[in-house]
Structure formats: C-alpha cells, structure tokens
Amino acid sequence: MSRGNQREKARAKNQKAEASVKSKNTMSGSEFQRHKENSAAIMREKQRLANERKAAEAGKK
C-alpha cells in the first residue's frame, strides 16, 4: 500500500507547485481592456501585412 501513499504525496506536491507558479492578474479592468485592445491592434496589423504579402505573391504568378 505504500505506492498509494506515494502517489497521494506526489499529487499534493504537484498541486502545491502549480499553485505557486500561477500568476495573479494584477491589472484593473480598464488596464486589462486597454492591453487587450493593444494586442488586438497588433494582431490586426500583422494579419493585414500577411494578406498584402499573399496578394503580392499571387500577383507575381
């Protein structure tokens, strides 16, 4: 039965380690929204550039 005890101890140890690794969200609602909007704007710009690149390659063929 010692294996069961080892599993339980290992499980508890892993849960404790995971809990300490997780970061808490320290941003307020407006800060989080602003960060989300900035990230979305960056991704939209990347997508626009990728679409332009694809269109340019399609035009060359």
Phi, psi and omega per residue, in radians:
M1 nan -0.077 -3.114
S2 -1.153 -0.484 3.130
R3 -1.076 -0.729 3.135
G4 -1.055 -0.711 3.124
N5 -1.146 -0.706 3.115
Q6 -1.094 -0.717 3.124
R7 -1.091 -0.786 -3.138
E8 -1.087 -0.743 3.128
K9 -1.134 -0.731 3.130
A10 -1.137 -0.719 3.118
R11 -1.073 -0.801 3.133
A12 -1.105 -0.711 3.133
K13 -1.103 -0.758 3.130
N14 -1.137 -0.705 3.114
Q15 -1.115 -0.692 3.121
K16 -1.142 -0.719 3.127
A17 -1.140 -0.730 3.129
E18 -1.127 -0.663 -3.126
A19 -1.133 -0.636 -3.114
S20 -1.339 -0.398 -3.116
V21 -1.398 -0.618 -3.089
K22 -1.052 2.351 3.131
S23 -1.681 2.572 3.125
K24 -1.589 2.588 3.089
N25 -1.408 1.956 -3.111
T26 -1.750 0.024 -3.132
M27 -1.444 2.547 3.042
S28 -1.339 3.033 -3.109
G29 -1.041 -0.763 -3.114
S30 -1.241 -0.630 3.090
E31 -1.133 -0.754 3.136
F32 -1.100 -0.746 3.131
Q33 -1.107 -0.756 3.126
R34 -1.097 -0.740 3.118
H35 -1.098 -0.734 3.130
K36 -1.101 -0.749 3.135
E37 -1.152 -0.701 3.110
N38 -1.112 -0.748 3.123
S39 -1.105 -0.721 3.132
A40 -1.130 -0.686 3.131
A41 -1.132 -0.706 3.115
I42 -1.108 -0.764 -3.124
M43 -1.173 -0.650 3.088
R44 -1.101 -0.710 3.122
E45 -1.127 -0.752 3.099
K46 -1.068 -0.733 -3.139
Q47 -1.146 -0.698 3.120
R48 -1.094 -0.758 3.130
L49 -1.136 -0.691 3.120
A50 -1.125 -0.717 3.118
N51 -1.132 -0.679 3.106
E52 -1.124 -0.729 3.128
R53 -1.091 -0.751 3.122
K54 -1.118 -0.707 -3.141
A55 -1.151 -0.681 3.132
A56 -1.151 -0.703 3.115
E57 -1.186 -0.644 3.130
A58 -1.200 -0.580 3.134
G59 -1.247 -0.487 -3.137
K60 -1.289 -0.471 -3.066
K61 -1.318 nan nan
